[in-house]
Amino acid sequence: MEFDEHRAAMVAQLLERGEMSGRVAEAFRLVPRHLFVPESDPAAAYRDEPIVTKRDEEGRPISSSSQPAIMGIMLDQLDVRPGGRVLEIGAGTGYNAALLAHLAGPQGRVVSLDIDADVAAAARRHLDDAGYPEVVVACADGAAGFPEAAPYDRVIATVGVWDLSPAWLAQLAPGGRLVVPLDLRGVQVSVAMEYAGDHWSSRSVEPCGFMRMRGPSAGPEVMLMLDGEADLVLTLPEPREVGDVVAMLDGPAAEVAAGVPPLSRLSLIGSGISLWLATHEPRWCALTGRLPWAPVTTQGYGMTVGLADPDGLAVLAAGTELLTRGYGPGGAGQELLVRGYGPDGAALAAQLAAHVQAWDAAGRPEAGDLRIDAYPGPAPDGVAVIAKRHTRLVLSYD
C-alpha cells in the first residue's frame, strides 16, 4: 500500500508539471518501479530522481534507473502504438522495458539489449518479478541492434549515444521512429528522428542526461574522476590537456557577474548555455560533484559548465536567487556569476561571461529550438556541423 501511495504521488507530480501524456502516465501508474530497484525504500523508489545501480572500479556510475521525468518525455517522443515492435538499447533495471511493454500491449514485442551481462541478468529477474516475461532481454552490444527480431517500428536508446548506428537505422521499418540521447560535443539531447528522403531529421528535441554507451561505439568524451570523496568529475567532449583542476579550485577565485538577467535552472545548465558553449567553444567543460556554489544543485550534488585549459578554469556559479517574473517555479530566477581559477582564470572568466552574453543576445536558444539533421554523406551548412563516424549532424535553430 505504501508503494502504491508513493507511485500515485510521483505520477501526479509529473502530470502536474506536464512531463508526460495521460497514456504514458497510465503506464507509470501500473508498472511498479520498486520491483526494479529492490534495494530502495518506498520513498526513494518513487522520487523523480535517477537511482544509480552499478559503478565501475573508479566509482563512476555505469548503470541506473533513469529519472522518471525524462523517461516520460522520451516515451512520448517515441509514441509507441499498441502492437508495436520496439528495440531498446540499454536495459538498465528493466523498468523502461516494462513501460514499453505496457504501451505496446499484448500484441506488441519489446527487445531490450545491454552490453553488461550482470545488468542484463538483473533486468531479466526484475521483469519476471514484475510480470513481464514476454520482454526479450539479451546481453549484446546495442550498437549492432538485434536483427533476429527486426524490423522494428520504434528504436529507443536509454544510454547516451555518440552517433547513430547504421544497424538501428537499417532495422527500423518504413515510417519508423528513433529516439536517442544524442551527444552534441558533450551535451546530450533526446532527439526523435524520422527518415526524410536522404537523411534523418528531428521531430522533437529535449534536454536530457544519460550515462554514455560503452564498448566499441563509445564516443571520445572523457570523464576525469578528480576527487572521489567529493565525487568531483570533469567532463570534456574529447581528450585534451587541462591543468590541476583540484588545486585550482582550492586556490583564490576571480569572480565577475555574468552580465545577464536571472536565469531558470534549465537555461543555466539543462539545454541553454551548455548547448551554446558546446557548439561555439572548443575549450568547454562540465564539472559535477559536491559543489554547493554550483548554479544547479540536487541532493547535495552540483553541476556547472565553463572553460578549461592547461593554465586556468572558469565556471558558472550561483549568485543571489531573485524573484523575477517568468523564471522557474514561483517566478524564481538565479543570478549568475562567473568564477575564474588558476593563472589564466580571470581571462577565462571574462571570455565565459562574453559567451553567456552572446547566448542571451541571440534570444537564449535552448534544445527545444534546435533542429538536427543527420546525413550519411555530404551535408549542408548550419549553425554547426558535427562530424561523427557514420553521420554528419547539421544543427540549426527553427
The 8 nearest C-alpha neighbors of each residue, nearest first, counted from 0:
[[1, 3, 2, 4, 5, 6, 41, 7],
 [2, 0, 4, 3, 5, 41, 6, 42],
 [1, 3, 5, 41, 0, 4, 6, 33],
 [4, 2, 0, 6, 1, 5, 7, 31],
 [5, 3, 7, 1, 6, 2, 8, 0],
 [4, 6, 8, 2, 7, 3, 45, 9],
 [7, 5, 3, 9, 8, 4, 45, 2],
 [6, 8, 4, 10, 9, 5, 3, 11],
 [7, 9, 5, 11, 6, 10, 12, 4],
 [10, 8, 6, 12, 11, 7, 45, 5],
 [9, 11, 13, 7, 12, 8, 14, 6],
 [12, 10, 8, 14, 9, 13, 15, 7],
 [11, 13, 15, 9, 10, 14, 8, 16],
 [12, 14, 10, 16, 18, 15, 11, 17],
 [15, 13, 17, 11, 16, 12, 18, 19],
 [14, 16, 12, 17, 13, 11, 18, 10],
 [17, 15, 13, 14, 18, 12, 19, 11],
 [16, 18, 14, 15, 19, 13, 20, 12],
 [17, 19, 13, 16, 68, 14, 72, 71],
 [20, 18, 71, 17, 72, 14, 23, 24],
 [21, 19, 23, 22, 24, 75, 18, 14],
 [20, 22, 24, 23, 25, 19, 14, 26],
 [23, 21, 25, 24, 20, 26, 102, 19],
 [22, 24, 26, 25, 20, 21, 19, 71],
 [25, 23, 21, 27, 26, 22, 20, 28],
 [24, 26, 28, 22, 23, 27, 21, 29],
 [27, 25, 23, 29, 24, 28, 98, 30],
 [26, 28, 24, 25, 30, 29, 23, 10],
 [29, 27, 25, 26, 30, 24, 7, 6],
 [28, 30, 26, 27, 31, 25, 101, 98],
 [29, 31, 27, 28, 26, 32, 98, 97],
 [32, 30, 33, 34, 29, 129, 28, 27],
 [33, 31, 35, 34, 30, 94, 44, 36],
 [34, 32, 36, 44, 35, 31, 37, 41],
 [35, 33, 37, 32, 36, 31, 125, 129],
 [34, 36, 125, 33, 32, 92, 37, 94],
 [35, 37, 33, 38, 34, 39, 44, 32],
 [38, 36, 34, 39, 33, 35, 40, 44],
 [37, 39, 36, 40, 33, 44, 35, 52],
 [40, 38, 37, 44, 36, 43, 41, 33],
 [39, 41, 43, 42, 44, 38, 37, 33],
 [42, 40, 44, 2, 43, 45, 39, 5],
 [41, 43, 45, 44, 40, 46, 5, 2],
 [44, 42, 46, 40, 45, 41, 39, 48],
 [45, 43, 41, 33, 39, 42, 46, 40],
 [46, 44, 43, 42, 6, 5, 9, 47],
 [47, 45, 43, 48, 44, 42, 9, 5],
 [46, 48, 67, 66, 45, 68, 9, 49],
 [47, 49, 66, 46, 50, 67, 65, 45],
 [50, 48, 66, 65, 64, 51, 63, 47],
 [51, 49, 64, 63, 52, 48, 65, 66],
 [50, 52, 63, 53, 62, 60, 49, 64],
 [51, 53, 63, 62, 50, 64, 54, 60],
 [54, 52, 62, 61, 60, 51, 63, 55],
 [55, 53, 60, 59, 61, 58, 56, 62],
 [54, 56, 58, 59, 57, 61, 60, 53],
 [55, 57, 58, 54, 59, 60, 53, 61],
 [58, 56, 55, 59, 224, 54, 227, 60],
 [57, 59, 55, 54, 56, 60, 227, 224],
 [58, 60, 54, 55, 57, 61, 56, 224],
 [59, 61, 54, 53, 62, 51, 55, 58],
 [62, 60, 54, 53, 210, 55, 59, 63],
 [63, 61, 53, 52, 91, 60, 51, 54],
 [64, 62, 51, 52, 50, 91, 65, 49],
 [63, 65, 50, 49, 92, 91, 51, 66],
 [66, 64, 49, 63, 67, 50, 70, 48],
 [65, 67, 49, 48, 68, 47, 69, 70],
 [68, 66, 70, 47, 69, 71, 65, 48],
 [69, 67, 71, 70, 66, 18, 72, 47],
 [68, 70, 72, 71, 67, 66, 73, 207],
 [71, 69, 67, 73, 68, 72, 74, 66],
 [72, 70, 74, 19, 68, 69, 73, 67],
 [73, 71, 69, 75, 70, 74, 19, 18],
 [72, 74, 76, 70, 75, 71, 77, 69],
 [73, 75, 77, 71, 76, 72, 70, 78],
 [74, 76, 78, 72, 73, 77, 71, 19],
 [77, 75, 73, 74, 78, 191, 72, 178],
 [76, 78, 74, 75, 79, 178, 73, 176],
 [79, 77, 75, 76, 74, 80, 153, 176],
 [80, 78, 77, 103, 102, 83, 81, 153],
 [79, 81, 83, 103, 82, 78, 102, 104],
 [82, 80, 103, 104, 83, 102, 107, 79],
 [107, 81, 83, 106, 103, 104, 80, 84],
 [82, 84, 107, 103, 80, 81, 152, 85],
 [83, 85, 108, 151, 152, 107, 109, 153],
 [86, 84, 109, 153, 151, 154, 152, 108],
 [85, 87, 154, 110, 109, 111, 155, 153],
 [86, 88, 111, 155, 156, 154, 110, 89],
 [89, 87, 156, 112, 141, 157, 111, 155],
 [90, 88, 113, 157, 112, 158, 91, 156],
 [91, 89, 113, 111, 93, 112, 92, 119],
 [92, 90, 93, 89, 63, 62, 118, 64],
 [91, 93, 122, 94, 35, 64, 90, 121],
 [94, 92, 122, 96, 90, 91, 95, 126],
 [95, 93, 97, 96, 92, 35, 32, 98],
 [94, 96, 98, 97, 93, 99, 70, 90],
 [97, 95, 99, 93, 98, 94, 100, 111],
 [96, 98, 100, 94, 95, 99, 101, 93],
 [99, 97, 95, 101, 96, 100, 26, 102],
 [98, 100, 96, 102, 97, 101, 103, 95],
 [101, 99, 97, 103, 98, 102, 104, 109],
 [100, 102, 98, 104, 99, 103, 26, 97],
 [101, 103, 99, 104, 100, 79, 81, 98],
 [104, 102, 81, 107, 100, 82, 83, 101],
 [105, 103, 101, 81, 107, 102, 106, 82],
 [104, 106, 107, 103, 82, 100, 101, 108],
 [107, 105, 82, 104, 108, 103, 81, 83],
 [82, 108, 106, 103, 83, 104, 105, 84],
 [107, 109, 84, 85, 83, 110, 106, 103],
 [108, 110, 85, 134, 86, 100, 84, 135],
 [109, 111, 135, 86, 136, 134, 87, 85],
 [110, 112, 87, 136, 90, 86, 135, 88],
 [113, 111, 137, 88, 90, 89, 141, 138],
 [114, 112, 89, 138, 90, 115, 139, 119],
 [113, 115, 139, 140, 138, 116, 141, 112],
 [116, 114, 118, 113, 117, 119, 138, 139],
 [115, 117, 119, 118, 138, 120, 114, 113],
 [118, 116, 120, 119, 115, 121, 122, 138],
 [117, 119, 121, 115, 120, 116, 122, 91],
 [118, 120, 122, 116, 121, 117, 113, 138],
 [121, 119, 123, 117, 122, 118, 116, 124],
 [122, 120, 124, 118, 123, 119, 125, 117],
 [121, 123, 93, 92, 119, 125, 120, 124],
 [122, 124, 120, 126, 121, 125, 119, 136],
 [125, 123, 121, 127, 122, 126, 128, 120],
 [124, 126, 128, 122, 35, 127, 123, 129],
 [125, 127, 131, 129, 123, 128, 124, 93],
 [126, 128, 132, 130, 124, 125, 129, 131],
 [129, 127, 125, 126, 130, 124, 34, 131],
 [128, 130, 126, 127, 131, 125, 34, 31],
 [131, 129, 127, 128, 132, 126, 133, 125],
 [130, 132, 126, 127, 133, 129, 134, 97],
 [133, 131, 127, 134, 130, 126, 135, 123],
 [132, 134, 131, 135, 108, 109, 100, 130],
 [135, 133, 109, 132, 131, 110, 136, 108],
 [134, 136, 110, 111, 133, 109, 137, 132],
 [137, 135, 111, 112, 110, 123, 134, 119],
 [138, 136, 112, 139, 111, 119, 135, 113],
 [137, 139, 113, 114, 116, 119, 112, 115],
 [140, 138, 114, 113, 112, 141, 137, 115],
 [139, 141, 114, 142, 143, 113, 138, 112],
 [140, 142, 144, 88, 143, 112, 139, 113],
 [141, 143, 140, 144, 164, 216, 166, 167],
 [144, 142, 141, 166, 140, 145, 167, 164],
 [143, 145, 141, 142, 167, 166, 146, 140],
 [144, 146, 147, 148, 143, 149, 141, 86],
 [147, 145, 149, 148, 144, 170, 150, 143],
 [146, 148, 145, 149, 150, 144, 170, 110],
 [147, 149, 146, 145, 150, 151, 110, 84],
 [150, 148, 146, 151, 170, 147, 145, 171],
 [149, 151, 170, 172, 171, 148, 152, 146],
 [152, 150, 171, 84, 149, 153, 172, 85],
 [151, 153, 175, 84, 172, 171, 83, 85],
 [152, 154, 85, 176, 151, 175, 177, 86],
 [155, 153, 86, 177, 85, 87, 178, 176],
 [156, 154, 178, 87, 179, 177, 88, 86],
 [157, 155, 88, 179, 158, 87, 89, 178],
 [158, 156, 89, 88, 155, 159, 179, 180],
 [157, 159, 156, 211, 209, 210, 212, 89],
 [158, 160, 211, 180, 209, 212, 210, 181],
 [161, 159, 181, 212, 162, 180, 182, 211],
 [160, 162, 182, 218, 181, 217, 159, 163],
 [163, 161, 160, 387, 164, 388, 389, 181],
 [164, 162, 165, 389, 390, 161, 160, 167],
 [163, 165, 166, 167, 142, 162, 168, 389],
 [166, 164, 168, 167, 169, 163, 389, 143],
 [167, 165, 169, 164, 168, 143, 144, 170],
 [168, 166, 170, 169, 164, 165, 144, 171],
 [167, 169, 165, 171, 166, 170, 164, 163],
 [170, 168, 166, 167, 171, 165, 172, 150],
 [169, 171, 150, 167, 168, 149, 166, 151],
 [172, 170, 151, 168, 150, 175, 169, 152],
 [171, 173, 175, 150, 152, 151, 174, 170],
 [174, 172, 175, 171, 152, 194, 176, 150],
 [173, 175, 172, 176, 193, 194, 152, 171],
 [176, 174, 152, 172, 173, 171, 153, 193],
 [175, 177, 153, 193, 192, 154, 152, 178],
 [176, 178, 154, 192, 191, 155, 153, 179],
 [179, 177, 191, 155, 190, 77, 192, 154],
 [178, 180, 156, 189, 181, 190, 155, 177],
 [181, 179, 189, 159, 188, 187, 160, 190],
 [182, 180, 160, 187, 188, 179, 161, 189],
 [181, 183, 187, 161, 186, 185, 184, 160],
 [182, 184, 186, 185, 187, 181, 277, 385],
 [185, 183, 236, 277, 186, 182, 278, 385],
 [184, 186, 236, 183, 182, 187, 220, 277],
 [187, 185, 183, 182, 184, 274, 277, 188],
 [186, 188, 182, 181, 180, 207, 208, 183],
 [187, 189, 206, 207, 180, 181, 205, 190],
 [188, 190, 180, 205, 179, 204, 207, 206],
 [189, 191, 204, 178, 179, 203, 188, 192],
 [190, 192, 178, 203, 202, 201, 177, 76],
 [193, 191, 201, 177, 200, 202, 176, 199],
 [192, 194, 176, 199, 200, 195, 177, 175],
 [193, 195, 199, 198, 196, 200, 192, 174],
 [194, 196, 198, 199, 197, 200, 193, 192],
 [197, 195, 198, 194, 199, 200, 193, 374],
 [196, 198, 195, 199, 374, 194, 375, 376],
 [197, 199, 374, 195, 373, 196, 194, 200],
 [200, 198, 194, 373, 193, 195, 372, 192],
 [201, 199, 372, 192, 193, 371, 195, 194],
 [200, 202, 192, 371, 191, 203, 370, 190],
 [201, 203, 191, 192, 200, 193, 204, 190],
 [204, 202, 191, 201, 190, 205, 367, 76],
 [203, 205, 190, 367, 189, 366, 188, 191],
 [204, 206, 189, 188, 367, 366, 207, 190],
 [207, 205, 188, 270, 366, 269, 189, 187],
 [208, 206, 188, 187, 189, 205, 69, 209],
 [207, 209, 187, 210, 206, 180, 188, 159],
 [210, 208, 159, 158, 211, 207, 180, 157],
 [211, 209, 159, 158, 61, 212, 208, 62],
 [210, 212, 159, 158, 209, 160, 213, 217],
 [211, 213, 217, 159, 158, 160, 210, 214],
 [214, 212, 217, 211, 216, 215, 114, 218],
 [213, 215, 216, 217, 212, 140, 114, 142],
 [214, 216, 217, 213, 142, 140, 218, 212],
 [217, 215, 214, 218, 142, 213, 212, 161],
 [218, 216, 213, 212, 214, 215, 161, 219],
 [217, 219, 161, 220, 216, 160, 162, 212],
 [220, 218, 237, 221, 236, 217, 238, 161],
 [221, 219, 236, 237, 218, 235, 185, 222],
 [220, 222, 235, 234, 237, 238, 223, 236],
 [223, 221, 234, 233, 232, 224, 235, 220],
 [222, 224, 233, 232, 225, 221, 234, 235],
 [225, 223, 232, 226, 231, 222, 227, 233],
 [226, 224, 231, 232, 223, 227, 245, 233],
 [225, 227, 231, 229, 228, 230, 224, 232],
 [226, 228, 230, 229, 231, 224, 225, 58],
 [229, 227, 230, 226, 231, 289, 288, 225],
 [228, 230, 231, 289, 227, 226, 288, 290],
 [231, 229, 288, 227, 228, 226, 232, 289],
 [230, 232, 288, 226, 229, 225, 287, 224],
 [233, 231, 224, 287, 223, 225, 286, 230],
 [232, 234, 286, 223, 222, 285, 235, 224],
 [233, 235, 222, 285, 221, 284, 286, 223],
 [234, 236, 284, 221, 237, 220, 222, 233],
 [237, 235, 220, 185, 184, 221, 219, 234],
 [236, 238, 220, 219, 235, 221, 239, 184],
 [239, 237, 221, 235, 219, 220, 236, 240],
 [240, 238, 237, 241, 235, 308, 221, 282],
 [239, 241, 309, 308, 242, 238, 307, 310],
 [242, 240, 309, 308, 307, 239, 243, 310],
 [241, 243, 309, 244, 310, 308, 311, 240],
 [244, 242, 246, 245, 247, 241, 309, 310],
 [243, 245, 247, 246, 242, 248, 312, 241],
 [246, 244, 248, 247, 243, 249, 225, 226],
 [245, 247, 249, 243, 244, 248, 250, 341],
 [248, 246, 244, 250, 341, 249, 245, 340],
 [247, 249, 245, 250, 246, 244, 340, 251],
 [250, 248, 246, 247, 245, 251, 244, 340],
 [249, 251, 247, 248, 246, 252, 340, 341],
 [252, 250, 340, 253, 249, 248, 247, 341],
 [253, 251, 340, 339, 338, 254, 250, 344],
 [252, 254, 339, 345, 338, 340, 344, 255],
 [255, 253, 338, 337, 252, 339, 336, 256],
 [256, 254, 337, 336, 257, 338, 253, 348],
 [255, 257, 336, 258, 337, 335, 254, 352],
 [258, 256, 352, 336, 335, 259, 337, 255],
 [257, 259, 256, 356, 352, 260, 335, 355],
 [260, 258, 257, 356, 261, 359, 335, 355],
 [259, 261, 262, 334, 258, 335, 333, 332],
 [262, 260, 334, 333, 332, 259, 335, 263],
 [263, 261, 332, 333, 266, 267, 326, 260],
 [262, 264, 326, 332, 266, 327, 265, 267],
 [265, 263, 267, 266, 295, 268, 262, 269],
 [266, 264, 269, 267, 263, 268, 270, 271],
 [267, 265, 271, 263, 264, 268, 269, 270],
 [266, 268, 264, 265, 272, 263, 262, 269],
 [269, 267, 273, 265, 266, 270, 272, 271],
 [270, 268, 265, 206, 266, 271, 267, 273],
 [271, 269, 365, 366, 206, 274, 273, 268],
 [270, 272, 365, 266, 274, 273, 364, 269],
 [271, 273, 275, 274, 267, 268, 276, 266],
 [274, 272, 276, 275, 271, 268, 270, 277],
 [273, 275, 277, 271, 276, 272, 270, 186],
 [276, 274, 272, 278, 273, 277, 279, 271],
 [275, 277, 279, 280, 273, 278, 274, 283],
 [278, 276, 274, 275, 184, 279, 280, 273],
 [277, 279, 275, 276, 280, 274, 383, 184],
 [280, 278, 276, 277, 275, 281, 383, 354],
 [279, 281, 276, 282, 283, 277, 278, 275],
 [282, 280, 283, 279, 277, 278, 276, 236],
 [283, 281, 306, 280, 307, 284, 308, 305],
 [282, 284, 306, 305, 281, 280, 276, 277],
 [285, 283, 235, 305, 306, 234, 304, 307],
 [286, 284, 304, 234, 233, 303, 305, 287],
 [285, 287, 233, 303, 232, 302, 304, 234],
 [288, 286, 302, 232, 301, 231, 303, 233],
 [287, 289, 231, 230, 300, 301, 290, 229],
 [290, 288, 300, 229, 301, 299, 291, 230],
 [289, 291, 301, 292, 293, 288, 300, 287],
 [292, 290, 293, 289, 301, 299, 296, 300],
 [291, 293, 290, 317, 316, 294, 301, 318],
 [294, 292, 316, 301, 290, 295, 291, 303],
 [295, 293, 317, 316, 303, 292, 296, 315],
 [296, 294, 293, 302, 301, 264, 303, 297],
 [295, 297, 301, 300, 299, 293, 302, 294],
 [298, 296, 300, 299, 301, 295, 302, 48],
 [297, 299, 300, 296, 301, 289, 48, 291],
 [298, 300, 297, 289, 296, 301, 291, 290],
 [301, 299, 289, 297, 288, 296, 298, 290],
 [300, 302, 296, 290, 293, 288, 287, 295],
 [303, 301, 287, 295, 293, 286, 296, 288],
 [302, 304, 286, 293, 315, 285, 294, 314],
 [305, 303, 285, 314, 284, 286, 315, 273],
 [304, 306, 314, 313, 284, 283, 315, 285],
 [307, 305, 283, 313, 282, 284, 312, 314],
 [308, 306, 312, 282, 311, 241, 284, 283],
 [307, 309, 241, 311, 310, 242, 312, 282],
 [310, 308, 241, 242, 240, 311, 307, 243],
 [311, 309, 308, 343, 242, 342, 341, 241],
 [310, 312, 341, 343, 344, 308, 340, 342],
 [311, 313, 307, 340, 344, 339, 306, 341],
 [312, 314, 339, 348, 306, 305, 338, 347],
 [315, 313, 305, 338, 304, 337, 303, 316],
 [314, 316, 337, 336, 303, 304, 305, 338],
 [315, 317, 293, 336, 294, 337, 292, 335],
 [318, 316, 294, 335, 293, 292, 336, 334],
 [317, 319, 334, 335, 336, 320, 316, 333],
 [318, 320, 334, 321, 333, 317, 335, 332],
 [319, 321, 333, 334, 332, 318, 322, 331],
 [322, 320, 332, 323, 331, 333, 319, 334],
 [323, 321, 331, 330, 332, 324, 320, 329],
 [322, 324, 330, 331, 332, 321, 326, 325],
 [323, 325, 330, 326, 322, 331, 332, 329],
 [326, 324, 330, 323, 327, 331, 332, 329],
 [327, 325, 330, 332, 263, 331, 324, 323],
 [326, 328, 330, 331, 263, 329, 332, 325],
 [329, 327, 330, 331, 326, 325, 332, 263],
 [328, 330, 331, 327, 326, 322, 324, 325],
 [329, 331, 326, 324, 327, 325, 328, 323],
 [332, 330, 322, 326, 327, 329, 323, 321],
 [331, 333, 326, 261, 262, 263, 321, 323],
 [334, 332, 320, 261, 262, 321, 335, 263],
 [335, 333, 261, 318, 319, 320, 317, 262],
 [334, 336, 318, 317, 257, 333, 316, 256],
 [337, 335, 256, 316, 257, 315, 318, 255],
 [338, 336, 315, 255, 254, 316, 314, 257],
 [339, 337, 254, 313, 314, 253, 252, 348],
 [338, 340, 344, 313, 253, 348, 345, 252],
 [341, 339, 344, 252, 312, 247, 311, 313],
 [340, 342, 311, 344, 247, 343, 310, 312],
 [341, 343, 344, 310, 311, 340, 345, 346],
 [344, 342, 311, 346, 310, 341, 345, 347],
 [345, 343, 339, 340, 311, 341, 347, 312],
 [344, 346, 348, 339, 347, 253, 343, 349],
 [347, 345, 349, 348, 343, 344, 350, 339],
 [348, 346, 350, 344, 349, 345, 313, 351],
 [349, 347, 339, 313, 345, 351, 346, 350],
 [348, 350, 352, 346, 347, 351, 353, 345],
 [349, 351, 347, 353, 348, 352, 346, 354],
 [352, 350, 348, 354, 353, 349, 347, 355],
 [351, 353, 257, 355, 349, 354, 350, 348],
 [352, 354, 350, 356, 351, 355, 357, 349],
 [355, 353, 357, 351, 356, 352, 358, 350],
 [356, 354, 352, 358, 353, 357, 359, 351],
 [355, 357, 359, 353, 358, 354, 360, 352],
 [356, 358, 354, 360, 359, 355, 353, 361],
 [357, 359, 361, 355, 363, 356, 360, 354],
 [358, 360, 363, 356, 357, 361, 362, 355],
 [359, 361, 357, 362, 358, 356, 363, 355],
 [362, 360, 358, 359, 363, 357, 364, 356],
 [361, 363, 360, 359, 364, 358, 357, 365],
 [362, 364, 359, 358, 361, 365, 271, 360],
 [365, 363, 362, 271, 368, 361, 366, 358],
 [366, 364, 271, 270, 368, 367, 363, 369],
 [365, 367, 270, 369, 368, 205, 206, 204],
 [366, 368, 204, 369, 365, 205, 203, 206],
 [369, 367, 366, 396, 365, 397, 364, 370],
 [368, 370, 396, 366, 367, 395, 397, 371],
 [369, 371, 395, 396, 394, 201, 397, 372],
 [372, 370, 394, 201, 393, 200, 392, 369],
 [371, 373, 200, 393, 199, 392, 201, 374],
 [374, 372, 392, 199, 391, 198, 390, 200],
 [373, 375, 198, 391, 390, 376, 378, 372],
 [374, 376, 390, 389, 391, 373, 198, 377],
 [377, 375, 374, 378, 390, 391, 389, 198],
 [378, 376, 374, 379, 375, 391, 390, 380],
 [377, 379, 374, 376, 391, 380, 393, 392],
 [380, 378, 381, 377, 393, 384, 374, 391],
 [381, 379, 384, 378, 393, 382, 383, 394],
 [382, 380, 383, 395, 394, 393, 384, 379],
 [381, 383, 395, 394, 384, 380, 396, 393],
 [384, 382, 381, 394, 393, 278, 385, 395],
 [383, 385, 393, 392, 394, 381, 386, 380],
 [386, 384, 392, 391, 387, 383, 393, 183],
 [385, 387, 391, 392, 384, 390, 388, 389],
 [388, 386, 390, 389, 391, 162, 385, 392],
 [389, 387, 390, 162, 386, 391, 163, 161],
 [388, 390, 387, 375, 162, 163, 164, 391],
 [391, 389, 375, 387, 374, 373, 388, 392],
 [390, 392, 386, 374, 373, 387, 385, 393],
 [393, 391, 373, 385, 384, 372, 390, 394],
 [392, 394, 384, 372, 381, 371, 383, 373],
 [395, 393, 371, 383, 381, 382, 370, 384],
 [396, 394, 382, 370, 381, 369, 397, 393],
 [395, 397, 369, 368, 370, 394, 382, 364],
 [396, 368, 369, 370, 395, 367, 364, 394]]
